[in-house]
Amino acid sequence: MTRRAVPTAFLLFAAALFVVGPAEASRTTDARSSLASSSSRELASLELSPLEPADSASISSRFGFAEDLSLLDVEACPCGFELFGGVGTKRCALTYARNNPLKYVDPDGRLTFLVFHGRGYTATELKGTTAGNDVGRSFQLLAQKRKAEIEKSKSFNSKKDKVLVLSAGKADEFIKGMNAKYASGDIKGVDVFSHAYPGGLNLGEGAVGDPSKRFELSDLANLTPQLAPGARMGLFGCNTGVGSPSIAQALSDRLGIPVTGAPSTTRLKGAGDDLAIVPDHGDWVTFGQTP
């Protein structure tokens, strides 16, 4: 086999690459570092977060873990986030969890609608004696009718959302139902069909003076429901919009949502599918938070 000599020109070209390569690589690295530093300064000046929490690490998500995820911390774990090195903050301006804490969103889109009905009668001895006095049964029918209305509404997703009809005869039952964490998602709507009076709900059967069945202004502090954005509430009972404040106004202030109440006593109207509850005077009033 005949060996051929390597051309001199090729050897000189290879030598030139060997000598020039490191210098060029250094200049390229410097250029990239400069670009990354410049980009970091520009990104740091952008106001991309609508929430801008003062300390995002202190915000806990709806899943019960803190948002201070080490993988998103450029100082604790810079690998993969070199572009943001030197920004001077632990909050990465373009990461989902930092700018949109999970506490404020419903990741899977599921929603829960609660419809409560009281078990109340004017007095125990009137329970079921006549159809007219059996208002506990009427509250239950109205709750079932409301459930059907919600399920037929355009905003209801039958594949993800759920309507729950709950019986509440005492204040603590109502509070427990409001504060429960539901697998079907955060609470989007609450409707209550029960007796009521200026400043409170009269949920249960039994003697009129039984304090355990009354949900009053003093019980508001016990409510800590997990509400979805745009949640609302309706109180369908006598005088729920009457008082200073009314129970509707007080609940709106406590929960930060619009609450509808009656400006007067109410009455049952119709029967069967046409059964309804209406104010004796005026129309339903929706209360917002007190300025």
VENWOLIN-V589258 format. One record per residue. N is the residue number from 1. RES is the residue in one small letter. PHI is phi in whole degrees, 0 to 359 (999 if undefined). Layout:
n/res/phi
N/RES/PHI
N/RES/PHI
This chain:
n/res/phi
1/m/999
2/t/272
3/r/271
4/r/251
5/a/287
6/v/287
7/p/304
8/t/300
9/a/299
10/f/295
11/l/298
12/l/296
13/f/295
14/a/296
15/a/297
16/a/297
17/l/298
18/f/298
19/v/284
20/v/281
21/g/309
22/p/301
23/a/295
24/e/296
25/a/299
26/s/297
27/r/296
28/t/295
29/t/299
30/d/298
31/a/296
32/r/294
33/s/298
34/s/296
35/l/296
36/a/297
37/s/296
38/s/297
39/s/297
40/s/298
41/r/296
42/e/293
43/l/294
44/a/295
45/s/274
46/l/279
47/e/260
48/l/265
49/s/260
50/p/286
51/l/266
52/e/45
53/p/296
54/a/298
55/d/213
56/s/297
57/a/292
58/s/270
59/i/270
60/s/263
61/s/276
62/r/292
63/f/270
64/g/90
65/f/244
66/a/288
67/e/280
68/d/282
69/l/281
70/s/298
71/l/293
72/l/259
73/d/260
74/v/292
75/e/276
76/a/281
77/c/216
78/p/289
79/c/302
80/g/89
81/f/234
82/e/299
83/l/300
84/f/264
85/g/298
86/g/87
87/v/294
88/g/90
89/t/216
90/k/275
91/r/264
92/c/283
93/a/294
94/l/243
95/t/266
96/y/300
97/a/294
98/r/285
99/n/270
100/n/229
101/p/308
102/l/299
103/k/300
104/y/256
105/v/227
106/d/251
107/p/304
108/d/255
109/g/78
110/r/278
111/l/224
112/t/241
113/f/243
114/l/254
115/v/234
116/f/266
117/h/230
118/g/287
119/r/254
120/g/279
121/y/228
122/t/303
123/a/201
124/t/303
125/e/293
126/l/270
127/k/302
128/g/69
129/t/290
130/t/219
131/a/298
132/g/293
133/n/271
134/d/279
135/v/289
136/g/301
137/r/295
138/s/295
139/f/300
140/q/294
141/l/296
142/l/295
143/a/295
144/q/295
145/k/294
146/r/295
147/k/303
148/a/297
149/e/297
150/i/296
151/e/293
152/k/268
153/s/288
154/k/293
155/s/279
156/f/270
157/n/257
158/s/296
159/k/276
160/k/236
161/d/274
162/k/212
163/v/252
164/l/245
165/v/264
166/l/239
167/s/268
168/a/224
169/g/254
170/k/224
171/a/300
172/d/292
173/e/291
174/f/295
175/i/297
176/k/298
177/g/294
178/m/289
179/n/272
180/a/296
181/k/263
182/y/260
183/a/297
184/s/280
185/g/115
186/d/293
187/i/277
188/k/262
189/g/210
190/v/226
191/d/234
192/v/231
193/f/248
194/s/194
195/h/294
196/a/202
197/y/206
198/p/303
199/g/97
200/g/186
201/l/249
202/n/252
203/l/272
204/g/248
205/e/278
206/g/113
207/a/300
208/v/301
209/g/274
210/d/292
211/p/289
212/s/292
213/k/268
214/r/261
215/f/261
216/e/243
217/l/302
218/s/291
219/d/271
220/l/301
221/a/296
222/n/277
223/l/271
224/t/221
225/p/288
226/q/264
227/l/263
228/a/274
229/p/303
230/g/81
231/a/294
232/r/212
233/m/216
234/g/230
235/l/247
236/f/257
237/g/202
238/c/299
239/n/59
240/t/291
241/g/254
242/v/246
243/g/125
244/s/232
245/p/271
246/s/286
247/i/295
248/a/294
249/q/295
250/a/296
251/l/292
252/s/297
253/d/294
254/r/289
255/l/266
256/g/73
257/i/227
258/p/289
259/v/230
260/t/263
261/g/218
262/a/264
263/p/275
264/s/200
265/t/294
266/t/235
267/r/214
268/l/276
269/k/224
270/g/80
271/a/205
272/g/61
273/d/293
274/d/265
275/l/298
276/a/212
277/i/241
278/v/224
279/p/292
280/d/290
281/h/222
282/g/75
283/d/229
284/w/301
285/v/241
286/t/258
287/f/256
288/g/251
289/q/299
290/t/293
291/p/302
